[in-house]
Amino acid sequence: MATLKSEQYTNQTASPVVLGSQVDSEVFSAKYTLLGTESTGDTVQFFELPAEYIAVAGSLAWEVGGTGTTIAMSLGDGTTATAFVTAQDLKTAGGEVFEGTVAPASTATVVTGTLTTSGATLTAGAQIWASLVAVRSPQADFVS
């Protein structure tokens, strides 16, 4: 069985260490507290994903959001409401993890949650968390 190394690890463990070999990744995370007055179609702007970053994993987690027929939230990129996570039922506490990639944008992207409610009473003070792990696109090094 072979032990293989990524380019970054090879460069990080070289002697001398190759400068610039760090993995350029970041975790973006934010919390939103329900007011109890939100309604269908409202969007929550969680945070901004910088230009040239690729989301590779993330999550949406929540406390009990209320009672009723429908209380749901999806996580998107400001253009597509479900780019990261499809609508999740907020009537019970939970979380949804995603993995995969979304192509890097040439401009910054606001990561948004979109609410869907119907016959619902929202719980003021309930919290919703969104997070993404993103890496900087290698092509960003060549953009002037």
N, C-alpha and C positions, 0 to 999 in steps of 0.2 A: 504494500500500500504506500503510495507516494504522498509526501507533504508538499503542497503547492502554495505559492505565495502570489498575492496580488502585486501589481506594480508599486502601489503605495507602501506595502509592507516590505517589499524588497528594498526600496529606497530608504525607508525608515530604519532598517536594520543594517544598512551598509556602513562600512567604516572607511571614510567619514560618511556621516548621514548626508543624503542628497537633499539640499534645500528645496523647499516647495513641495515636499512629498506628502504633506499632511492631507488627509481626506477633508475636503472642503464641504462639510455638512453642518446643518443646524437643525435644532428642534424649535418649532414655532408652536406656541401654546397660548390659549386664552380661555377665560371663563366669562359666561354671561349669566346674570341672575334674572329670572323671570319677574316681570312687573305684575303679571296677572291680568293685564289689559291687552295683551297681544292678540292678533287675529290672523286669519288665513291670509297668506301672501306676504306677511311681514318678513323682513330679512334682518338677520343679525350679522353685522360686520365683525368677524372675529379678529382677524389680523391680515397684514399684507405679506404676501410671498414675493420676495424681490425678483426682478427680471432675471432671466437665465438660470433659475433654480428649477429642479425637477422634483416633484413630490414622489417619494418612493414608498412611504407608509404613513399611517396616521390613525386617528381614532376620533370618535364622537362618543362621549359618555354623559350620563344625565341622572339626576335624582327624579323622583316621581314628579311629573310635570302637571298633574291635575287629574280630573275625572271627566267622563263624558264619552261621546261617541268616537271622536277622532282628535288626537293631539299627536302630531308627528313633526319631525324635523329632518331635513336632508342637509348634506354638506356639499357645497359647490364652489366653483371658481369665479363667481360673478357673472358668468355667461351661461353655464349649464348648472342648474340647481343641484343636480345629482352627480357632479363630476367625481366626487370622492366617496360619498356615502348616500345610498338611496334613503327614502323617507323611513324613519325609525319611530316606533310607537313609544311615546313619552309617558304613557299612563302608568308604566311600571319602571322602576330604576333599571338601568342597564348600560350597555355600551356596544359599539360596533367598531371593529378594526378593519382597515383595508390595507392592501398592499398592491403594488403595481406602479406604473409610471404615468404621469401626465406630461406631455411634451412641454419643454420650457417655453415660456412666453417671452417675447422681446421687451415687454413692459411689465411692471409690477402687477400682481393679481391680488385682489381683495378676496380672501376666503370668507364665504358667507354661509349662514344657515338659513334655510327657508322653512317657515312654519306653515303647517296645515292644521286647521282646527274646524270642528263641526260639533255643535251641541256640547261644548266643553266649558268647564270651569278650570282655569289655569291656577296653579299654586304659586302665589307671589312668594318670592324668596328661593324657589327651587333653582338649582344651578345646573348649567350645561357647560361642558368643557369640550373644546376642539383642539386637536394637535396634529401637526404634520412633521415628519422627518423629511428634509429635502437636501439634495446635493446640488452643488453648483455645476452647471453644464460645462463639460470640457470645451465646448465651442465658445464659451464666454471669454476664454483667454485670447481668442483670435478676433474678437469684435473690437473695432477701433472707435 
